Amino acid sequence: MNMHDLRDIESEIDKIKDWLTWSKVGDKFIYYRGFLAGDMKEEDPKVVRLAKRIQEVVNQLYETKVITLIQRKVDKEIYEYIAIKT
């Protein structure tokens, strides 16, 4: 993994953290758009790292009841993964 990839991934994580800072209970945030499970098996290692890191962070927030999670189908194998602040 090169440092540029790491910065890109952490930038996406920072967007989630920033949203948590200013959001109110009930606010929604699209934290991923695509097919998360499929992207974790993608050939591009950067896509895999991003998908896994986002899933890791979001799962931790969900398990600690900071957010709840929903998804909305946009197109064939394209979803919006949405966090709702609790």
Phi and psi in degrees as GROMACS dihedral restraints (atoms count N, CA, C in turn):
[ dihedral_restraints ]
;  ai    aj    ak    al  type     phi  dphi    fc
    3     4     5     6     1   -90.8    20    10
    4     5     6     7     1   165.3    20    10
    6     7     8     9     1   -65.0    20    10
    7     8     9    10     1   -32.0    20    10
    9    10    11    12     1   -61.6    20    10
   10    11    12    13     1   -44.0    20    10
   12    13    14    15     1   -61.8    20    10
   13    14    15    16     1   -43.2    20    10
   15    16    17    18     1   -62.0    20    10
   16    17    18    19     1   -42.0    20    10
   18    19    20    21     1   -63.7    20    10
   19    20    21    22     1   -40.9    20    10
   21    22    23    24     1   -61.5    20    10
   22    23    24    25     1   -44.2    20    10
   24    25    26    27     1   -65.1    20    10
   25    26    27    28     1   -47.6    20    10
   27    28    29    30     1   -67.0    20    10
   28    29    30    31     1   -28.2    20    10
   30    31    32    33     1   -62.9    20    10
   31    32    33    34     1   -40.7    20    10
   33    34    35    36     1   -66.1    20    10
   34    35    36    37     1   -38.9    20    10
   36    37    38    39     1   -66.5    20    10
   37    38    39    40     1   -39.4    20    10
   39    40    41    42     1   -61.0    20    10
   40    41    42    43     1   -35.2    20    10
   42    43    44    45     1   -61.6    20    10
   43    44    45    46     1   -40.4    20    10
   45    46    47    48     1   -65.3    20    10
   46    47    48    49     1   -46.7    20    10
   48    49    50    51     1   -63.5    20    10
   49    50    51    52     1   -41.0    20    10
   51    52    53    54     1   -61.3    20    10
   52    53    54    55     1   -44.3    20    10
   54    55    56    57     1   -58.9    20    10
   55    56    57    58     1   -43.9    20    10
   57    58    59    60     1   -61.1    20    10
   58    59    60    61     1   -32.9    20    10
   60    61    62    63     1   -66.6    20    10
   61    62    63    64     1   -44.9    20    10
   63    64    65    66     1  -100.0    20    10
   64    65    66    67     1   -10.5    20    10
   66    67    68    69     1   -78.7    20    10
   67    68    69    70     1   159.8    20    10
   69    70    71    72     1  -111.3    20    10
   70    71    72    73     1   164.0    20    10
   72    73    74    75     1   -54.2    20    10
   73    74    75    76     1   130.7    20    10
   75    76    77    78     1    95.8    20    10
   76    77    78    79     1   -15.6    20    10
   78    79    80    81     1   -66.7    20    10
   79    80    81    82     1   147.9    20    10
   81    82    83    84     1  -114.8    20    10
   82    83    84    85     1   151.4    20    10
   84    85    86    87     1  -145.7    20    10
   85    86    87    88     1   125.3    20    10
   87    88    89    90     1   -81.5    20    10
   88    89    90    91     1   109.3    20    10
   90    91    92    93     1   -96.1    20    10
   91    92    93    94     1   -11.3    20    10
   93    94    95    96     1  -160.5    20    10
   94    95    96    97     1   141.5    20    10
   96    97    98    99     1  -130.3    20    10
   97    98    99   100     1   123.5    20    10
   99   100   101   102     1   148.8    20    10
  100   101   102   103     1  -144.1    20    10
  102   103   104   105     1  -129.3    20    10
  103   104   105   106     1    90.7    20    10
  105   106   107   108     1   -54.3    20    10
  106   107   108   109     1   -48.7    20    10
  108   109   110   111     1   -62.5    20    10
  109   110   111   112     1   -42.2    20    10
  111   112   113   114     1   -68.2    20    10
  112   113   114   115     1   -37.6    20    10
  114   115   116   117     1   -66.4    20    10
  115   116   117   118     1   -24.6    20    10
  117   118   119   120     1   -71.9    20    10
  118   119   120   121     1   -11.8    20    10
  120   121   122   123     1  -113.7    20    10
  121   122   123   124     1     8.4    20    10
  123   124   125   126     1   -61.5    20    10
  124   125   126   127     1   155.2    20    10
  126   127   128   129     1   -73.0    20    10
  127   128   129   130     1   -30.2    20    10
  129   130   131   132     1   -76.6    20    10
  130   131   132   133     1   114.0    20    10
  132   133   134   135     1   -61.5    20    10
  133   134   135   136     1   -28.9    20    10
  135   136   137   138     1   -66.5    20    10
  136   137   138   139     1   -41.4    20    10
  138   139   140   141     1   -62.7    20    10
  139   140   141   142     1   -42.8    20    10
  141   142   143   144     1   -62.0    20    10
  142   143   144   145     1   -47.2    20    10
  144   145   146   147     1   -62.2    20    10
  145   146   147   148     1   -42.7    20    10
  147   148   149   150     1   -62.8    20    10
  148   149   150   151     1   -48.8    20    10
  150   151   152   153     1   -60.4    20    10
  151   152   153   154     1   -45.1    20    10
  153   154   155   156     1   -66.8    20    10
  154   155   156   157     1   -40.8    20    10
  156   157   158   159     1   -67.0    20    10
  157   158   159   160     1   -43.6    20    10
  159   160   161   162     1   -62.5    20    10
  160   161   162   163     1   -45.2    20    10
  162   163   164   165     1   -60.0    20    10
  163   164   165   166     1   -40.6    20    10
  165   166   167   168     1   -61.0    20    10
  166   167   168   169     1   -49.0    20    10
  168   169   170   171     1   -65.2    20    10
  169   170   171   172     1   -46.4    20    10
  171   172   173   174     1   -65.2    20    10
  172   173   174   175     1   -41.2    20    10
  174   175   176   177     1   -62.0    20    10
  175   176   177   178     1   -40.0    20    10
  177   178   179   180     1   -62.9    20    10
  178   179   180   181     1   -43.6    20    10
  180   181   182   183     1   -64.7    20    10
  181   182   183   184     1   -37.9    20    10
  183   184   185   186     1   -66.7    20    10
  184   185   186   187     1   -46.0    20    10
  186   187   188   189     1   -63.6    20    10
  187   188   189   190     1   -28.5    20    10
  189   190   191   192     1   -94.3    20    10
  190   191   192   193     1    10.0    20    10
  192   193   194   195     1    62.9    20    10
  193   194   195   196     1    27.6    20    10
  195   196   197   198     1   -79.1    20    10
  196   197   198   199     1   -33.9    20    10
  198   199   200   201     1  -136.4    20    10
  199   200   201   202     1   162.7    20    10
  201   202   203   204     1  -118.8    20    10
  202   203   204   205     1   161.4    20    10
  204   205   206   207     1  -124.3    20    10
  205   206   207   208     1   139.8    20    10
  207   208   209   210     1  -138.8    20    10
  208   209   210   211     1   167.6    20    10
  210   211   212   213     1  -141.0    20    10
  211   212   213   214     1   153.8    20    10
  213   214   215   216     1  -129.8    20    10
  214   215   216   217     1   129.8    20    10
  216   217   218   219     1   -78.2    20    10
  217   218   219   220     1   128.4    20    10
  219   220   221   222     1  -103.2    20    10
  220   221   222   223     1   -39.7    20    10
  222   223   224   225     1  -159.4    20    10
  223   224   225   226     1  -179.8    20    10
  225   226   227   228     1   -58.4    20    10
  226   227   228   229     1   118.5    20    10
  228   229   230   231     1    58.3    20    10
  229   230   231   232     1    24.3    20    10
  231   232   233   234     1  -123.6    20    10
  232   233   234   235     1   122.2    20    10
  234   235   236   237     1  -127.9    20    10
  235   236   237   238     1   154.6    20    10
  237   238   239   240     1  -104.1    20    10
  238   239   240   241     1   123.7    20    10
  240   241   242   243     1   -97.9    20    10
  241   242   243   244     1   121.6    20    10
  243   244   245   246     1  -121.4    20    10
  244   245   246   247     1   131.6    20    10
  246   247   248   249     1  -100.3    20    10
  247   248   249   250     1   140.4    20    10
  249   250   251   252     1  -121.3    20    10
  250   251   252   253     1   124.4    20    10
  252   253   254   255     1   -70.1    20    10
  253   254   255   256     1   132.9    20    10
